[in-house]
């Protein structure tokens, strides 16, 4: 989205943002939701969460896409997977395994040699 004072200067261009994004209460510079126009002409609702909000904040309705840009706690990862079940949705995980072979990292590794 870009800096909070300049939405539309990041990955999502300003002309694709349909209305002013809502701000997350109690978090300086954080967005809560944004409506974005995509190439099909439709409008997507983006929701922004942080892991410090806990698993319960990730509960709710079905999602078509979840993007986890840092390694999530296992309970948050599982909750996100549940949100994708009914839509045959897609999860993107883009993180560096800074904490080594955690429970989440092991889910992406082959089972060969693991006990």
RATA-V272999 format. One record per backbone hydrogen bond with DSSP energy under -1.0 kcal/mol. CO is the residue of the C=O (numbers start at 1). NH is the residue of the N-H. E is the energy in kcal/mol with one decimal. If there is no record, write none. Layout:
{{CO | NH | E} {CO | NH | E}}
This chain:
{{1 | 8 | -2.7} {1 | 9 | -1.1} {3 | 6 | -1.9} {6 | 9 | -1.2} {8 | 14 | -1.3} {13 | 16 | -1.8} {14 | 17 | -1.1} {16 | 37 | -3.2} {22 | 32 | -3.1} {24 | 27 | -1.5} {27 | 30 | -1.6} {30 | 24 | -2.8} {32 | 48 | -2.8} {33 | 22 | -1.8} {34 | 46 | -3.4} {35 | 18 | -2.6} {36 | 44 | -3.2} {38 | 41 | -2.6} {42 | 38 | -2.2} {44 | 36 | -2.8} {46 | 34 | -1.9} {50 | 53 | -2.0} {51 | 54 | -1.8} {54 | 57 | -1.0} {55 | 58 | -2.0} {56 | 59 | -1.2} {64 | 90 | -2.2} {66 | 92 | -3.0} {68 | 94 | -2.5} {73 | 77 | -2.3} {74 | 78 | -2.5} {75 | 79 | -1.9} {76 | 80 | -2.4} {77 | 81 | -2.1} {78 | 82 | -1.9} {79 | 83 | -1.6} {83 | 63 | -2.9} {84 | 89 | -2.1} {90 | 66 | -2.2} {92 | 68 | -3.2} {96 | 98 | -2.7} {97 | 100 | -1.7} {100 | 102 | -2.0} {102 | 106 | -2.6} {105 | 108 | -1.7} {106 | 109 | -1.1} {111 | 114 | -2.1}}
